[in-house]
Amino acid sequence: MPGMIYFIGAGPGDPELITVKGLDVLRRASLVVYAGSLLNPALLEEAPPGARLYDSHGKSLEEIVETMAEASRRGETVARLHSGDTAFYSAINEEIAALRRLGLAYEVIPGVSSASLGAARMGLELTVPEVAQTVVFTRLGGRTPGPTPDDLAYFAREDVTLVIFLSIHQAATIEKALLTRLPPETPVAVAEKLGFPEERLLYGRLGELSRLVEEAGIRRTALIYVGQALAVRERPQETRSKLYGRKS
């Protein structure tokens, strides 16, 4: 009987942020497939003795799928680790499509997104009552086609919190695009290497975003947060959620 292939959101950097269910699978997997360029290697220490560790960095889709499929056909449990949460920019769709064609069973175990960890580090919720009740997770197109600067500007509103992935190297383009819709004093934050020892959080205003990033020397592995929800760090929000309102 073929073994199960688990796609696991391993969390952002901090190995303690994997879910209990994900950790349980990892601890009994015969094959662990991971991206060495993204995952904290400390997490691999949780794999059982004798488990095969397969670094997917630089491998083709076909190579990765065939490695997992061979193990599954032998009845082994496969843990396919993805950084952050599987729902955001994890590229699991193409791997799952290939497994479906092969008739192999899989399960997806979600994880903690870097977007959530960044908000936690800032002590914020991204949906503040009467300030922002909408969050947009997005990126600018690059090697992978995606939203244009005009698209990014379309998402920008003062009652929306933007979380921009995989685009820190285009900070100047993001700043220029968003300034067509938002005032330059709009709060921004840049979160680099979340969950890793070298983690950094930088705060500023939209009108200085590109300078902030350039002076910090940030080139990759960072998120950009934009919106009035971030202002709560500076001035505690006086509005209250209706969930905890006084009963009449």
Secondary structure as the mmCIF struct_conf table of DSSP 4:
data_model
#
loop_
_struct_conf.conf_type_id
_struct_conf.id
_struct_conf.beg_label_comp_id
_struct_conf.beg_label_asym_id
_struct_conf.beg_label_seq_id
_struct_conf.end_label_comp_id
_struct_conf.end_label_asym_id
_struct_conf.end_label_seq_id
HELX_LH_PP_P HELX_LH_PP_P1 PRO A 2 MET A 4
STRN STRN1 ILE A 5 GLY A 9
STRN STRN2 GLY A 11 GLY A 11
BEND BEND1 PRO A 12 GLY A 13
HELX_RH_3T_P HELX_RH_3T_P1 PRO A 15 LEU A 17
BEND BEND2 ILE A 18 ILE A 18
HELX_RH_AL_P HELX_RH_AL_P1 VAL A 20 LEU A 26
TURN_TY1_P TURN_TY1_P1 ARG A 27 ARG A 28
BEND BEND3 SER A 30 SER A 30
STRN STRN3 LEU A 31 TYR A 34
TURN_TY1_P TURN_TY1_P2 GLY A 36 LEU A 38
BEND BEND4 LEU A 39 LEU A 39
HELX_RH_3T_P HELX_RH_3T_P2 PRO A 41 GLU A 46
BEND BEND5 ALA A 47 ALA A 47
HELX_LH_PP_P HELX_LH_PP_P2 PRO A 48 PRO A 48
TURN_TY1_P TURN_TY1_P3 PRO A 49 GLY A 50
STRN STRN4 ARG A 52 ASP A 55
TURN_TY1_P TURN_TY1_P4 HIS A 57 GLY A 58
HELX_RH_AL_P HELX_RH_AL_P2 LEU A 61 ARG A 73
TURN_TY1_P TURN_TY1_P5 ARG A 74 GLY A 75
STRN STRN5 VAL A 78 HIS A 82
BEND BEND6 SER A 83 SER A 83
STRN STRN6 GLY A 84 GLY A 84
TURN_TY1_P TURN_TY1_P6 THR A 86 ALA A 87
BEND BEND7 PHE A 88 TYR A 89
HELX_RH_AL_P HELX_RH_AL_P3 ILE A 92 LEU A 102
TURN_TY1_P TURN_TY1_P7 GLY A 103 GLY A 103
STRN STRN7 TYR A 106 ILE A 109
HELX_RH_AL_P HELX_RH_AL_P4 SER A 114 MET A 122
TURN_TY1_P TURN_TY1_P8 GLY A 123 GLY A 123
BEND BEND8 LEU A 126 THR A 127
TURN_TY1_P TURN_TY1_P9 PRO A 129 VAL A 131
STRN STRN8 THR A 134 ARG A 139
BEND BEND9 GLY A 142 THR A 144
HELX_RH_AL_P HELX_RH_AL_P5 PRO A 149 PHE A 155
TURN_TY1_P TURN_TY1_P10 GLU A 158 ASP A 159
STRN STRN9 VAL A 160 PHE A 165
BEND BEND10 LEU A 166 LEU A 166
HELX_RH_3T_P HELX_RH_3T_P3 ILE A 168 GLN A 170
HELX_RH_AL_P HELX_RH_AL_P6 ALA A 171 LEU A 178
TURN_TY1_P TURN_TY1_P11 LEU A 179 ARG A 181
BEND BEND11 LEU A 182 LEU A 182
TURN_TY1_P TURN_TY1_P12 PRO A 184 GLU A 185
STRN STRN10 PRO A 187 GLU A 192
BEND BEND12 LYS A 193 LYS A 193
TURN_TY1_P TURN_TY1_P13 LEU A 194 GLY A 195
BEND BEND13 PHE A 196 PHE A 196
TURN_TY1_P TURN_TY1_P14 PRO A 197 GLU A 198
STRN STRN11 ARG A 200 ARG A 205
HELX_RH_3T_P HELX_RH_3T_P4 LEU A 206 GLU A 208
HELX_RH_AL_P HELX_RH_AL_P7 LEU A 209 ALA A 216
TURN_TY1_P TURN_TY1_P15 GLY A 217 GLY A 217
BEND BEND14 ARG A 220 THR A 221
STRN STRN12 ALA A 222 VAL A 226
BEND BEND15 GLY A 227 GLY A 227
HELX_RH_3T_P HELX_RH_3T_P5 GLN A 228 ARG A 233
TURN_TY1_P TURN_TY1_P16 GLU A 234 GLU A 234
BEND BEND16 ARG A 235 ARG A 235
HELX_RH_3T_P HELX_RH_3T_P6 LYS A 242 TYR A 244
HELX_LH_PP_P HELX_LH_PP_P3 GLY A 245 LYS A 247
#
